[in-house]
Amino acid sequence: MAVADEPPAPPLFSPTAIRQLRERNRVGRSAFAYGLNISARTVERSEAGTMKPSGPARRLLGVVQKHGFEFVVTA
């Protein structure tokens, strides 16, 4: 019996990449946090490098990177 291929791991995002992603989408920390259903403090800590996004959060950031913030908020 063949085993299905594993999906690719979610992309990694550096603190700078997270900030740049948010800024490219022209949203503030509070709006970004609200759209991703996380706290503004979590966004701040991720951008500062004191917290690393989990697998699901990285996957969601990847969707924002590929399709834009509006895609996530309107989905």
C-alpha positions as CSV (number, residue, x, y, z in Angstrom):
1,M,0.0,0.0,0.0
2,A,1.4,3.4,-1.0
3,V,1.8,6.1,1.5
4,A,0.7,9.6,0.5
5,D,3.4,12.2,0.3
6,E,3.7,14.5,3.2
7,P,2.7,18.1,2.5
8,P,5.6,20.5,2.5
9,A,6.5,22.0,5.8
10,P,5.2,25.5,6.4
11,P,7.7,28.2,5.4
12,L,9.9,29.8,8.0
13,F,9.7,33.5,8.6
14,S,12.3,35.7,10.2
15,P,11.3,38.6,12.4
16,T,12.2,41.0,9.6
17,A,10.2,38.9,7.1
18,I,7.1,39.1,9.3
19,R,7.4,42.9,9.6
20,Q,8.0,43.3,5.9
21,L,5.0,41.1,5.1
22,R,2.8,43.2,7.3
23,E,4.1,46.4,5.9
24,R,3.8,45.2,2.3
25,N,0.1,44.6,3.0
26,R,-0.2,48.1,4.5
27,V,-1.7,47.1,7.8
28,G,-0.8,48.1,11.3
29,R,0.0,45.5,14.0
30,S,-3.4,45.6,15.5
31,A,-5.2,45.1,12.2
32,F,-2.7,42.3,11.2
33,A,-3.3,40.6,14.6
34,Y,-7.1,40.9,14.3
35,G,-7.1,39.5,10.7
36,L,-4.9,36.5,11.8
37,N,-6.9,36.0,15.1
38,I,-3.9,36.6,17.3
39,S,-3.0,39.4,19.8
40,A,-1.1,42.5,18.8
41,R,1.4,41.5,21.4
42,T,2.1,38.3,19.6
43,V,2.7,40.2,16.3
44,E,5.0,42.5,18.2
45,R,6.9,39.7,19.8
46,S,7.2,37.8,16.5
47,E,8.6,40.9,14.8
48,A,11.0,41.4,17.7
49,G,12.2,37.8,17.5
50,T,11.3,36.9,21.0
51,M,8.6,34.5,19.8
52,K,8.6,32.2,16.8
53,P,5.4,31.5,15.0
54,S,4.0,27.9,15.3
55,G,3.4,25.6,12.4
56,P,-0.2,26.7,11.8
57,A,0.8,30.4,12.1
58,R,3.6,29.9,9.7
59,R,1.2,28.3,7.2
60,L,-1.2,31.2,7.6
61,L,1.7,33.7,7.0
62,G,2.5,31.7,3.9
63,V,-1.0,32.2,2.6
64,V,-0.8,36.0,3.3
65,Q,2.6,36.0,1.5
66,K,1.2,34.2,-1.5
67,H,-2.3,35.7,-1.8
68,G,-2.3,38.9,0.3
69,F,-3.8,39.9,3.6
70,E,-7.2,40.7,2.1
71,F,-7.5,37.1,0.9
72,V,-7.2,35.9,4.5
73,V,-9.6,38.4,6.0
74,T,-12.3,37.9,3.5
75,A,-12.0,34.1,3.4
